[in-house]
């Protein structure tokens, strides 16, 4: 015993020595986090750019700015470290060297030159052309005037048929090629794609075919491109423009010729520029126009800044003096780049130590390590958590933008690219405005430019794995039954302890064994079901935090352990008791098994698919599940009939489950992108402070609380919702019974009587036509398919008819309706009911709140401010629209006074106007409207005259606010410091909720009023809410309460743009109402 102990200790010591000195020296990158397990065994340089970009983006978001992506390859995404590495001493790898047959004219261009001397010499030539001095070059001014102003902008200003939709990307490609070739050869010898688009189409086809590698089409395209560029070079050289103004030193072709390059060397360099820039700059231009067409407010501000410039005389220096314009360009370039490929460098002899502050610990990169980065990763960090970089804040991004690379190895044409992007963007918005046309209704564009689209991971990655998992689960039904029965018989009812198969045969017809098997199945299903009910919801909750992949792996781990237990029992039936199989059921339940796998798969699909594709993707999962249940037992039966071995069946299942774990862990991309934890941190902390978070074991089964609501009204809701016919159609018990009986009897009649009779008729008809039963025919002929389709059609028609039954939708007992009234100063057409979407989505996530509400509605109303565009409403038109909407909802759903109103800005004014005596009584039929139980006003306008007085000293707001109020409430004579009255002699005070003092009578059923305001509100002063709070506290009816929340952080519109906080306040209002309601 002592000898064995000493041997174990010595072995462990030697293992540590090996790890420390041998393995670490052999694999110096072992301390760095790796993108995937395969990174240890393969090279990433040869991986397709889209694939490696996705893998690395996911890895660096979780594991830091330095990640291992290959056997000796590292990716760096820290800008300061990249600048230090790329601009210092790293060498170019052989990856840049192109095969001789792929070079244009067989000559190297700058990109493919790796020897230091030749690369440096060529780079110096191009640096002189593309340096910052090109801004002042007469040649560039001439190119800009000719191509940008005359060919593109002037031509676009010619009246044309506006019904013709033009491809903006195509126009930008035309401009880009004309501008680039004019820069290379002067405008005299440039392309004329803007005037002759057919030539660009031909050029496009050559570039597209060129990607075919060594195919005949690629070789033919390469030959055409070479001839095209060579002809341009010869035409330019033959013209001999020495004495003309167009011959300036910044002409690229002249600079290359002057440096002594041969004709084909010049043509190779220029053609490489043309082919590379054709796509990238055109894509950048198109992306910029697309984003600015979405953010029209930014577009208008740009146009306002650019109006001071003249299209004929403006320069790049004029644009550099516009901070907002440059910030927009920077943010557009930060969020979009066409360049995905790696740009690798090699660490030279001596290696390199990564500073500790970058990764938290020092890491050594040995000589020969390939270090890579790309603009796509360096600019993908979400610097500002808001829409379009918080509507552009220049100071936030100055040190984060990686303009086309940087340092010694930065893009040589970066100044040219910036010049072209800025000049085109400025000229476009000096003269035009842009919109997105023919946008399908219902599509909501993302408010933030995203790096990767949500559907980048195809569903086909997951579907085969899930199908294999489901079929394996279905295939184990028969082996599981036989294995359990065999073990029970062998261990409990057989005299043959040495022969498992003989023991199984002795149980044929043994009722005691069958009884034991039934009891065992009950125990196993109860254990698996209870643990699965506990584990499943909690596992899916974890998936939102740690990702879908770990949950999918864990869901297979339980069945894998169950396979091991069964295999151990089958191999050692005399040593391993059958009761150990219950441990397998327990592990299967704790892992969630196939139910959790199905739910996680559906969540995975939700992450990677668009709403349009999600339903069909879900149907694939359901089809795989149902097919597995049908095919699994059949496959198992065939397997057992061929091999006759339960042990082999379980070994096969073990291999499948182990393979699935490896595939889920290593091959399947993670669908859940990492997000900022800042919004969730506060919520998580708040939840931990609740008493429920300290309930120990009961917290684990908290998901089961939904089945037994604590509130009596919620229990009534559960009961009524379970009887859908009563809740939806108001049917009595007799009607429900008759309907259910009729549906079931009809279904049984069709399946048992009608369908067989019909099929008998079809078969007899076939026989009469001479077709014998021995003939081959399709499984389903036209008759069978027609019957099935007819049956489904009539069944669908019946349910559609019932759904269209004209009886109103009853409201669940004890529940509330939440209504939202948007703001926008009674006049903004861009802020309407759809601004409530984010708040609605947050409310739908809160199960506790959903238990007490029957519906959520958002109300639109007619607007004021611009009669020429149909916005000519005047008070009380807005209020009448809101009241009519509430009356309509009440007639449809019958909630009476059981509703709350939530209003933002002018919407808060309208909400409290409903509770005012003077306003409600001034409208026809308004007195019949039941007032809400509660009103939540956010950033509201409650005293019109006081609002105008409070901002009168702000000159830029004065006219705008006066126009807003007079458009909505009528013109009047306003004097600073005094109340204003409109032309009818009716004071604005009558429309101001803060001026009403009779809420105790006009709003007699009031339970709660809540006022929310931010001290940082830039549009409505805080005094509007604080003064109104004093009015409410003194005038609300007895028992009603007024709450104030003046600690909200953010600007005026943040209260709906950041919906989580306001949704929490709505939930708080509902909770207070529920607590105050009589039992």
SULWO-V62742 format. One record per backbone hydrogen bond with DSSP energy under -0.5 kcal/mol. CO is the residue of the C=O (numbers start at 0). NH is the residue of the N-H. E is the energy in kcal/mol with one decimal. If there is no record, write none. Layout:
CO/NH/E ; CO/NH/E
//
This chain:
0/4/-2.1 ; 1/5/-2.4 ; 2/6/-2.4 ; 3/7/-2.2 ; 4/8/-2.3 ; 5/9/-2.5 ; 6/10/-2.4 ; 7/11/-2.3 ; 8/12/-2.2 ; 9/13/-2.5 ; 10/14/-2.1 ; 11/15/-2.1 ; 12/16/-2.1 ; 13/17/-2.4 ; 14/18/-2.5 ; 15/19/-2.5 ; 16/20/-2.8 ; 16/21/-0.7 ; 17/21/-1.2 ; 17/22/-2.9 ; 18/23/-1.1 ; 21/25/-2.2 ; 22/26/-2.6 ; 26/29/-1.7 ; 28/31/-1.4 ; 32/67/-3.4 ; 35/38/-1.5 ; 36/39/-1.5 ; 37/40/-1.7 ; 37/41/-1.3 ; 41/70/-0.8 ; 43/46/-1.2 ; 47/51/-2.4 ; 48/52/-2.4 ; 49/53/-1.8 ; 50/54/-2.3 ; 51/55/-2.5 ; 52/56/-2.3 ; 53/57/-2.0 ; 54/58/-2.1 ; 55/59/-3.0 ; 56/60/-1.3 ; 57/61/-0.8 ; 58/61/-0.9 ; 58/62/-2.9 ; 59/63/-1.2 ; 64/76/-2.5 ; 66/74/-3.0 ; 67/34/-2.8 ; 69/72/-0.5 ; 71/369/-2.8 ; 72/68/-2.0 ; 72/69/-1.3 ; 73/371/-2.6 ; 74/66/-2.1 ; 76/78/-0.7 ; 77/81/-2.6 ; 78/82/-2.5 ; 79/83/-1.8 ; 80/84/-2.7 ; 81/85/-3.1 ; 82/86/-1.7 ; 84/87/-0.9 ; 84/89/-1.1 ; 90/345/-3.6 ; 92/95/-1.3 ; 93/96/-1.7 ; 95/97/-0.5 ; 98/101/-1.8 ; 98/102/-0.6 ; 99/102/-1.0 ; 102/105/-1.1 ; 103/106/-2.3 ; 108/111/-0.6 ; 108/112/-0.5 ; 109/112/-1.3 ; 111/113/-0.7 ; 114/118/-2.2 ; 115/119/-2.6 ; 116/120/-2.4 ; 117/121/-2.1 ; 118/122/-2.4 ; 119/123/-2.2 ; 120/124/-1.5 ; 121/125/-1.9 ; 122/126/-2.7 ; 123/127/-1.6 ; 124/128/-1.0 ; 125/129/-3.0 ; 126/130/-0.6 ; 130/133/-2.0 ; 131/134/-1.8 ; 132/135/-1.2 ; 133/136/-0.9 ; 136/140/-2.1 ; 137/141/-2.4 ; 138/142/-2.5 ; 139/143/-2.9 ; 140/144/-2.4 ; 141/145/-2.4 ; 142/146/-2.9 ; 142/147/-0.7 ; 143/147/-1.0 ; 143/148/-1.8 ; 144/149/-2.1 ; 145/150/-1.9 ; 146/151/-1.4 ; 147/152/-2.6 ; 148/153/-2.8 ; 149/154/-0.5 ; 151/155/-2.1 ; 152/156/-1.3 ; 153/157/-0.5 ; 154/157/-1.0 ; 159/161/-0.9 ; 160/163/-1.7 ; 162/164/-0.5 ; 163/165/-0.6 ; 165/167/-0.9 ; 166/170/-2.1 ; 167/171/-2.5 ; 168/172/-1.9 ; 169/173/-2.2 ; 170/174/-2.5 ; 171/175/-2.8 ; 172/176/-2.3 ; 173/177/-2.3 ; 174/178/-3.0 ; 175/179/-2.5 ; 176/180/-2.4 ; 177/181/-1.9 ; 178/182/-2.0 ; 179/183/-1.6 ; 180/184/-2.9 ; 181/185/-2.4 ; 182/251/-1.3 ; 183/252/-2.2 ; 185/188/-1.4 ; 186/189/-0.8 ; 191/194/-0.8 ; 191/195/-1.9 ; 195/198/-1.2 ; 195/199/-0.6 ; 196/200/-1.9 ; 197/201/-1.8 ; 198/202/-2.3 ; 199/203/-3.4 ; 200/204/-1.9 ; 201/205/-1.6 ; 202/206/-2.2 ; 203/207/-2.7 ; 204/208/-2.4 ; 205/209/-1.8 ; 206/210/-0.7 ; 207/210/-1.1 ; 208/211/-2.0 ; 209/212/-1.0 ; 211/213/-0.6 ; 211/214/-1.0 ; 214/218/-2.2 ; 215/219/-2.5 ; 216/220/-2.5 ; 217/221/-2.5 ; 218/222/-2.0 ; 219/223/-2.1 ; 220/224/-2.5 ; 221/225/-2.2 ; 222/226/-2.3 ; 223/227/-2.5 ; 224/228/-2.4 ; 225/229/-2.4 ; 226/230/-2.2 ; 227/231/-1.5 ; 228/232/-2.2 ; 229/233/-2.4 ; 230/234/-2.4 ; 231/235/-2.1 ; 232/236/-2.5 ; 233/237/-2.6 ; 234/238/-1.2 ; 235/239/-0.8 ; 236/239/-0.6 ; 240/243/-1.1 ; 243/246/-1.5 ; 245/247/-1.4 ; 247/250/-1.9 ; 249/251/-0.5 ; 250/254/-2.1 ; 251/255/-2.1 ; 252/256/-2.5 ; 253/257/-2.8 ; 254/258/-1.2 ; 255/260/-1.7 ; 256/259/-1.8 ; 261/265/-2.3 ; 262/266/-2.4 ; 263/267/-2.4 ; 264/268/-2.0 ; 265/269/-2.4 ; 266/270/-2.6 ; 267/271/-1.8 ; 268/272/-1.5 ; 269/273/-2.5 ; 270/274/-2.5 ; 271/275/-1.8 ; 272/276/-2.6 ; 273/277/-1.6 ; 274/278/-0.6 ; 275/279/-1.2 ; 276/280/-1.3 ; 276/281/-0.7 ; 277/281/-0.5 ; 278/282/-2.4 ; 279/283/-1.9 ; 280/284/-2.4 ; 281/285/-2.3 ; 282/286/-2.5 ; 283/287/-2.0 ; 284/288/-2.1 ; 285/289/-2.3 ; 286/290/-2.5 ; 287/291/-2.3 ; 288/292/-1.5 ; 289/293/-1.0 ; 290/293/-0.6 ; 290/294/-2.5 ; 293/295/-1.5 ; 294/298/-1.9 ; 295/299/-2.5 ; 296/300/-1.9 ; 297/301/-2.5 ; 298/302/-2.5 ; 299/303/-2.3 ; 300/304/-2.1 ; 301/305/-2.3 ; 302/306/-1.2 ; 304/307/-0.7 ; 305/308/-1.9 ; 309/312/-0.6 ; 309/313/-2.3 ; 314/318/-1.5 ; 315/319/-2.2 ; 316/320/-0.9 ; 317/320/-0.5 ; 318/321/-1.9 ; 320/322/-0.8 ; 321/325/-2.1 ; 322/326/-2.2 ; 323/327/-2.2 ; 324/328/-2.2 ; 325/329/-2.3 ; 326/330/-2.5 ; 327/331/-2.4 ; 328/332/-2.2 ; 329/333/-2.1 ; 330/334/-1.9 ; 331/335/-0.5 ; 337/339/-0.8 ; 338/375/-0.6 ; 344/370/-3.0 ; 345/90/-3.2 ; 346/367/-3.0 ; 347/350/-1.8 ; 351/353/-0.5 ; 351/364/-3.6 ; 353/362/-1.0 ; 354/357/-1.1 ; 354/358/-0.9 ; 355/359/-2.3 ; 362/353/-3.6 ; 363/365/-0.7 ; 364/351/-2.2 ; 365/368/-1.8 ; 368/346/-2.6 ; 368/370/-0.6 ; 369/73/-3.0 ; 370/344/-2.4 ; 371/75/-2.6 ; 372/342/-1.4 ; 373/376/-0.7 ; 373/377/-1.9 ; 374/378/-1.6 ; 376/379/-1.2 ; 380/382/-1.3 ; 383/385/-1.9 ; 385/388/-0.9 ; 386/390/-2.1 ; 387/391/-1.3 ; 388/391/-0.8 ; 392/395/-1.6 ; 393/396/-1.4 ; 393/397/-0.6 ; 396/399/-1.3 ; 396/400/-1.0 ; 400/402/-0.9 ; 401/403/-0.9 ; 401/404/-0.7 ; 403/410/-2.7 ; 406/409/-1.6 ; 410/413/-1.4 ; 412/416/-2.6 ; 413/417/-2.6 ; 414/418/-2.1 ; 415/419/-2.7 ; 416/420/-2.6 ; 417/421/-2.5 ; 418/422/-2.6 ; 419/423/-2.4 ; 420/424/-2.2 ; 421/425/-2.6 ; 422/426/-2.5 ; 423/427/-2.4 ; 424/428/-2.0 ; 425/429/-1.3 ; 426/430/-1.3 ; 427/431/-2.3 ; 434/436/-0.6 ; 437/439/-0.5 ; 439/442/-1.5 ; 442/444/-0.6 ; 446/387/-0.9 ; 452/455/-1.3 ; 455/457/-0.7 ; 457/460/-1.6 ; 458/461/-1.1 ; 458/462/-2.3 ; 459/463/-0.8 ; 461/465/-2.5 ; 462/466/-2.7 ; 463/467/-2.4 ; 464/468/-2.2 ; 465/469/-2.7 ; 466/470/-2.7 ; 467/471/-2.1 ; 468/472/-2.2 ; 469/473/-2.6 ; 470/474/-2.4 ; 471/475/-1.1 ; 473/476/-1.1 ; 474/478/-0.7 ; 475/479/-2.4 ; 476/480/-1.8 ; 477/481/-2.4 ; 478/482/-3.0 ; 479/483/-2.4 ; 480/484/-2.5 ; 481/485/-2.7 ; 482/486/-2.4 ; 483/487/-2.4 ; 484/488/-2.6 ; 485/489/-2.9 ; 486/490/-2.7 ; 487/491/-2.3 ; 487/492/-0.7 ; 488/492/-1.6 ; 488/493/-0.7 ; 494/496/-1.3 ; 495/498/-0.6 ; 498/502/-1.9 ; 499/503/-1.6 ; 500/504/-1.8 ; 501/505/-1.6 ; 503/506/-1.1 ; 504/507/-1.4 ; 506/509/-2.6 ; 508/510/-0.9 ; 509/513/-2.0 ; 510/514/-2.5 ; 511/515/-2.7 ; 512/516/-2.5 ; 513/517/-2.3 ; 514/518/-2.5 ; 515/519/-2.6 ; 516/520/-2.5 ; 517/521/-2.2 ; 518/522/-2.5 ; 519/523/-2.8 ; 520/524/-2.8 ; 521/525/-2.4 ; 522/526/-2.6 ; 523/527/-2.7 ; 524/528/-3.0 ; 525/529/-2.8 ; 526/530/-2.1 ; 527/531/-2.3 ; 528/532/-2.4 ; 529/533/-1.7 ; 530/534/-3.1 ; 531/535/-2.9 ; 532/536/-0.6 ; 533/537/-0.9 ; 534/538/-3.0 ; 535/539/-2.3 ; 536/540/-1.8 ; 537/541/-2.1 ; 538/542/-1.7 ; 539/543/-0.9 ; 540/543/-0.6 ; 541/544/-1.5 ; 541/545/-3.0 ; 542/546/-1.6 ; 546/550/-0.6 ; 547/551/-2.4 ; 548/552/-2.6 ; 549/553/-2.5 ; 550/554/-2.3 ; 551/555/-0.9 ; 552/555/-0.8 ; 552/556/-1.3 ; 553/557/-1.2 ; 554/558/-0.6 ; 555/559/-1.9 ; 556/560/-2.3 ; 557/561/-2.4 ; 558/562/-2.3 ; 559/563/-1.9 ; 560/564/-2.2 ; 561/565/-2.4 ; 562/566/-2.8 ; 563/567/-2.5 ; 564/568/-2.1 ; 565/569/-2.5 ; 566/570/-2.5 ; 567/571/-2.1 ; 569/572/-0.5 ; 571/574/-0.7 ; 571/575/-2.6 ; 574/576/-0.7 ; 576/579/-1.9 ; 577/580/-1.9 ; 578/581/-1.5 ; 578/582/-0.5 ; 579/582/-0.9 ; 579/583/-1.1 ; 580/584/-1.9 ; 581/585/-2.2 ; 582/586/-2.5 ; 583/587/-2.4 ; 584/588/-2.5 ; 585/589/-2.8 ; 586/590/-1.7 ; 588/591/-1.3 ; 591/594/-0.8 ; 591/595/-1.7 ; 592/596/-2.1 ; 593/597/-2.6 ; 594/598/-2.6 ; 595/599/-3.2 ; 596/600/-2.2 ; 597/601/-2.3 ; 598/602/-2.4 ; 599/603/-2.5 ; 600/604/-2.3 ; 601/605/-2.3 ; 602/606/-1.8 ; 603/607/-1.5 ; 604/608/-1.6 ; 609/612/-0.8 ; 609/613/-1.6 ; 610/614/-0.6 ; 612/616/-2.0 ; 613/617/-2.6 ; 614/618/-2.0 ; 615/619/-1.3 ; 616/620/-1.6 ; 617/621/-2.5 ; 618/622/-2.7 ; 619/623/-2.5 ; 620/624/-2.3 ; 621/625/-2.7 ; 622/626/-2.6 ; 623/627/-2.0 ; 624/628/-1.8 ; 625/629/-1.6 ; 626/630/-3.5 ; 627/631/-2.8 ; 628/632/-0.6 ; 629/633/-0.6 ; 630/634/-2.9 ; 631/635/-2.6 ; 632/636/-2.7 ; 633/637/-2.3 ; 634/638/-2.5 ; 635/639/-2.7 ; 636/640/-2.1 ; 637/641/-1.6 ; 638/642/-3.0 ; 638/643/-0.6 ; 639/643/-1.1 ; 644/648/-1.5 ; 645/649/-2.2 ; 646/650/-2.2 ; 647/651/-2.2 ; 648/652/-2.1 ; 649/653/-2.6 ; 650/654/-2.3 ; 651/655/-2.3 ; 652/656/-2.8 ; 653/657/-2.4 ; 654/658/-2.2 ; 655/659/-2.4 ; 656/660/-2.1 ; 657/661/-1.9 ; 658/662/-2.8 ; 659/663/-3.3 ; 660/664/-2.3 ; 661/665/-2.6 ; 661/666/-0.6 ; 662/666/-1.4 ; 662/667/-2.1 ; 670/672/-0.8 ; 676/680/-1.8 ; 677/681/-0.9 ; 678/682/-0.8 ; 679/683/-2.7 ; 680/684/-2.6 ; 681/685/-2.6 ; 682/686/-2.5 ; 683/687/-2.0 ; 684/688/-1.3 ; 685/689/-0.5 ; 686/689/-0.9 ; 689/692/-1.2 ; 690/693/-1.8 ; 691/694/-1.1 ; 694/697/-1.7 ; 695/698/-1.3 ; 695/699/-0.6 ; 696/699/-1.2 ; 696/700/-0.9 ; 698/701/-1.3 ; 700/703/-1.6 ; 701/704/-1.8 ; 702/705/-0.8 ; 703/706/-1.4 ; 704/707/-1.1 ; 710/714/-1.9 ; 711/715/-2.0 ; 712/716/-2.1 ; 713/717/-2.6 ; 714/718/-2.1 ; 715/719/-2.8 ; 716/720/-3.2 ; 717/721/-1.5 ; 718/722/-0.8 ; 719/722/-0.7 ; 721/723/-1.0 ; 722/725/-0.6 ; 722/726/-1.7 ; 723/727/-2.7 ; 724/728/-2.7 ; 724/730/-0.9 ; 725/729/-1.6 ; 726/809/-1.2 ; 731/735/-2.7 ; 732/736/-2.8 ; 733/737/-2.6 ; 734/738/-2.7 ; 735/739/-2.9 ; 736/740/-2.9 ; 737/741/-2.7 ; 738/742/-2.9 ; 739/743/-2.5 ; 740/744/-2.9 ; 741/745/-2.5 ; 742/746/-2.4 ; 743/747/-2.8 ; 744/748/-2.9 ; 745/749/-2.6 ; 746/750/-2.6 ; 747/751/-3.0 ; 748/752/-2.4 ; 748/753/-2.4 ; 749/754/-3.3 ; 752/756/-2.2 ; 753/757/-2.5 ; 754/758/-2.6 ; 755/759/-2.5 ; 756/760/-2.0 ; 757/761/-2.1 ; 758/762/-2.6 ; 759/763/-2.6 ; 760/764/-1.9 ; 761/765/-2.0 ; 762/766/-2.3 ; 763/767/-2.2 ; 764/768/-1.0 ; 765/770/-2.2 ; 766/769/-1.8 ; 769/771/-0.6 ; 771/774/-1.2 ; 778/780/-0.5 ; 780/784/-2.3 ; 781/785/-2.3 ; 782/786/-2.1 ; 783/787/-2.6 ; 784/788/-2.7 ; 785/789/-2.4 ; 786/790/-2.6 ; 787/791/-2.5 ; 788/792/-2.4 ; 789/793/-2.6 ; 790/794/-2.3 ; 791/795/-2.6 ; 792/796/-2.6 ; 793/797/-2.2 ; 794/798/-2.0 ; 795/799/-2.6 ; 796/800/-2.4 ; 797/801/-2.0 ; 798/802/-2.6 ; 799/803/-1.6 ; 801/804/-1.6 ; 807/809/-0.6 ; 811/814/-1.4 ; 815/853/-3.5 ; 815/854/-1.0 ; 816/818/-0.6 ; 816/899/-2.4 ; 817/856/-2.8 ; 818/901/-2.8 ; 819/858/-2.7 ; 820/903/-1.8 ; 823/826/-1.7 ; 823/827/-2.1 ; 825/863/-3.2 ; 826/828/-0.7 ; 827/830/-1.0 ; 829/831/-0.7 ; 831/834/-2.4 ; 832/835/-1.9 ; 833/836/-1.5 ; 835/839/-2.9 ; 836/840/-2.7 ; 837/841/-1.8 ; 838/842/-2.3 ; 839/843/-2.2 ; 840/844/-0.7 ; 841/844/-0.7 ; 841/845/-0.6 ; 842/845/-1.1 ; 844/846/-1.0 ; 845/849/-2.3 ; 846/850/-1.5 ; 848/851/-2.0 ; 849/852/-0.8 ; 851/815/-2.1 ; 854/817/-2.2 ; 856/819/-2.2 ; 858/821/-0.9 ; 862/872/-2.6 ; 865/868/-1.7 ; 865/870/-2.2 ; 866/869/-1.8 ; 869/871/-1.2 ; 870/865/-1.5 ; 873/876/-2.8 ; 875/879/-2.5 ; 876/880/-2.2 ; 877/881/-1.9 ; 878/882/-2.5 ; 879/883/-2.5 ; 880/884/-2.1 ; 881/885/-2.2 ; 882/886/-2.6 ; 883/887/-2.4 ; 884/888/-2.4 ; 885/889/-2.4 ; 886/890/-2.4 ; 887/891/-1.7 ; 888/892/-2.9 ; 889/893/-2.7 ; 891/808/-0.6 ; 894/897/-2.7 ; 896/898/-2.0 ; 896/932/-0.6 ; 897/816/-1.4 ; 898/932/-2.2 ; 898/933/-0.9 ; 899/818/-2.7 ; 900/935/-3.0 ; 901/820/-2.8 ; 902/937/-2.9 ; 903/906/-2.6 ; 904/907/-0.7 ; 904/908/-1.4 ; 904/940/-1.1 ; 905/909/-2.1 ; 906/910/-2.0 ; 907/911/-2.1 ; 908/912/-2.0 ; 909/913/-1.4 ; 910/914/-0.6 ; 911/915/-0.5 ; 912/915/-0.8 ; 915/919/-1.9 ; 916/920/-2.1 ; 917/921/-0.6 ; 918/921/-0.6 ; 919/922/-0.9 ; 922/925/-1.5 ; 924/927/-1.1 ; 925/928/-1.7 ; 932/1006/-2.8 ; 932/1007/-1.5 ; 933/900/-2.1 ; 934/936/-0.6 ; 934/1009/-2.5 ; 935/902/-2.5 ; 935/937/-0.5 ; 936/938/-0.5 ; 936/1011/-3.1 ; 937/904/-2.8 ; 939/941/-0.6 ; 941/993/-2.8 ; 942/946/-2.1 ; 943/947/-1.9 ; 944/948/-2.2 ; 945/949/-2.4 ; 946/950/-1.2 ; 947/951/-0.7 ; 948/951/-0.6 ; 950/953/-1.9 ; 952/954/-1.0 ; 953/956/-1.2 ; 953/957/-1.6 ; 954/958/-0.8 ; 956/960/-2.8 ; 957/961/-2.3 ; 958/962/-2.4 ; 959/963/-2.1 ; 960/964/-2.6 ; 961/965/-2.5 ; 962/966/-2.2 ; 963/967/-1.6 ; 964/968/-3.0 ; 965/969/-1.7 ; 967/874/-3.6 ; 970/982/-1.7 ; 971/973/-0.8 ; 972/980/-0.7 ; 974/977/-2.5 ; 979/987/-1.5 ; 980/972/-1.3 ; 981/984/-2.1 ; 984/986/-0.6 ; 985/981/-1.5 ; 986/989/-1.7 ; 987/990/-1.4 ; 988/991/-1.3 ; 990/992/-0.6 ; 991/994/-1.7 ; 992/995/-1.1 ; 997/1000/-1.2 ; 997/1001/-2.7 ; 998/1002/-2.1 ; 1000/1003/-0.7 ; 1002/1005/-1.6 ; 1006/1040/-1.5 ; 1007/934/-1.5 ; 1008/1042/-2.9 ; 1009/936/-2.8 ; 1010/1044/-2.9 ; 1011/938/-3.2 ; 1012/1047/-1.1 ; 1013/1016/-1.7 ; 1020/1023/-1.4 ; 1021/1024/-0.9 ; 1021/1025/-2.2 ; 1022/1026/-2.4 ; 1023/1027/-1.2 ; 1024/1028/-2.3 ; 1025/1029/-1.3 ; 1026/1030/-1.3 ; 1027/1031/-2.5 ; 1028/1032/-2.4 ; 1029/1033/-1.1 ; 1030/1034/-1.1 ; 1031/1034/-0.5 ; 1031/1035/-2.1 ; 1034/999/-0.8 ; 1036/1039/-1.8 ; 1040/1008/-2.1 ; 1042/1010/-2.6 ; 1044/1012/-2.1 ; 1047/1014/-0.5 ; 1050/1053/-0.6 ; 1051/1054/-0.7 ; 1052/1055/-1.4 ; 1052/1056/-2.1 ; 1053/1057/-2.5 ; 1056/1058/-0.6 ; 1057/1060/-0.7 ; 1057/1061/-0.6 ; 1058/1062/-2.4 ; 1059/1063/-1.8 ; 1060/1064/-1.8 ; 1061/1065/-2.2 ; 1062/1066/-2.3 ; 1063/1067/-1.8 ; 1064/1068/-2.4 ; 1065/1069/-2.3 ; 1066/1070/-2.4 ; 1067/1071/-2.3 ; 1068/1072/-2.4 ; 1069/1073/-2.4 ; 1070/1074/-2.3 ; 1071/1075/-2.1 ; 1072/1076/-1.2
//
